């Protein structure tokens, strides 16, 4: 599914509004003067507000991407799109892209 390429400055959150950021970027491709992110990079999640006190489950800490671009690659690795799918851990749920660049679309 087409989507905008994710870059280092994109705003991505877990389902509980914890801020997610890539642990690595691809310095081979830039959009908006910022490096893009590939499927190989897990995301670290900070300040997840999951109510651990009431449920006993821990907050989101990391996320991995399970679906990415099918036609655009950086160093042989699929790039991430605003429509890419992910799974948070240890509390399952998808990351949500709330802001990204709007100049480059991929599929």
KEKE-90383 format. One record per residue (C-alpha): x, y, z. Coordinates in steps of 0.2 Angstrom, whole numbers. Layout:
+-------+-------+-------+
|    xx |    yy |    zz |
+-------+-------+-------+
|     X |     Y |     Z |
...
+-------+-------+-------+
END
This chain:
+-------+-------+-------+
|    xx |    yy |    zz |
+-------+-------+-------+
|     0 |     0 |     0 |
|     7 |    17 |    -5 |
|    13 |    29 |     9 |
|    25 |    43 |    13 |
|    43 |    38 |    17 |
|    47 |    38 |    35 |
|    62 |    49 |    40 |
|    71 |    51 |    57 |
|    61 |    67 |    61 |
|    44 |    58 |    59 |
|    32 |    58 |    74 |
|    28 |    40 |    78 |
|    19 |    34 |    94 |
|    14 |    18 |   102 |
|    -5 |    15 |   105 |
|    -3 |    23 |   123 |
|     5 |    39 |   116 |
|    23 |    34 |   120 |
|    35 |    42 |   109 |
|    44 |    30 |    97 |
|    60 |    34 |    88 |
|    71 |    23 |    77 |
|    87 |    15 |    84 |
|    96 |    17 |    67 |
|    94 |    26 |    51 |
|    99 |    24 |    33 |
|   112 |    37 |    29 |
|   111 |    33 |    10 |
|    94 |    41 |     7 |
|    88 |    58 |    14 |
|    71 |    66 |    13 |
|    68 |    84 |    19 |
|    87 |    84 |    24 |
|    84 |    69 |    36 |
|    89 |    51 |    34 |
|    75 |    38 |    30 |
|    72 |    23 |    41 |
|    72 |     5 |    35 |
|    63 |   -11 |    41 |
|    79 |   -17 |    49 |
|    78 |    -3 |    62 |
|    68 |    -7 |    78 |
|    60 |     8 |    87 |
|    63 |    12 |   105 |
|    48 |    18 |   115 |
|    49 |    31 |   129 |
|    35 |    37 |   141 |
|    22 |    24 |   136 |
|     7 |    28 |   147 |
|     0 |    10 |   147 |
|    -8 |     8 |   164 |
|     3 |    -6 |   172 |
|    -4 |    -2 |   189 |
|   -21 |    -8 |   184 |
|   -18 |   -22 |   172 |
|    -1 |   -29 |   178 |
|     6 |   -28 |   160 |
|    22 |   -18 |   157 |
|    22 |    -3 |   145 |
|    28 |    -3 |   127 |
|    47 |    -3 |   126 |
|    51 |    -7 |   108 |
|    43 |   -10 |    92 |
|    48 |   -20 |    76 |
|    41 |   -17 |    58 |
|    32 |   -32 |    50 |
|    27 |   -24 |    34 |
|    37 |   -11 |    24 |
|    39 |    -5 |     6 |
|    39 |   -18 |    -7 |
|    47 |    -8 |   -21 |
|    59 |     4 |   -13 |
|    75 |    -2 |    -4 |
|    90 |     6 |     4 |
|   105 |    -6 |     4 |
|    94 |   -20 |     0 |
|    82 |   -17 |    15 |
|    64 |   -11 |    13 |
|    61 |     7 |    18 |
|    47 |    11 |    30 |
|    32 |    20 |    24 |
|    18 |    29 |    34 |
|     7 |    14 |    30 |
|    20 |     1 |    36 |
|    14 |   -11 |    50 |
|    23 |   -14 |    66 |
|    21 |   -23 |    83 |
|    25 |   -16 |   100 |
|    33 |   -26 |   114 |
|    30 |   -32 |   127 |
|    13 |   -25 |   126 |
|     6 |   -29 |   108 |
|    -1 |   -15 |    97 |
|     4 |    -6 |    82 |
|    14 |    10 |    81 |
|     5 |    25 |    74 |
|    13 |    38 |    62 |
|     6 |    55 |    67 |
|    18 |    66 |    57 |
|    30 |    64 |    42 |
|    36 |    72 |    27 |
|    24 |    74 |    12 |
|    36 |    75 |    -3 |
|    41 |    57 |    -6 |
|    28 |    43 |    -8 |
|    33 |    25 |   -10 |
|    25 |     8 |   -12 |
+-------+-------+-------+
END
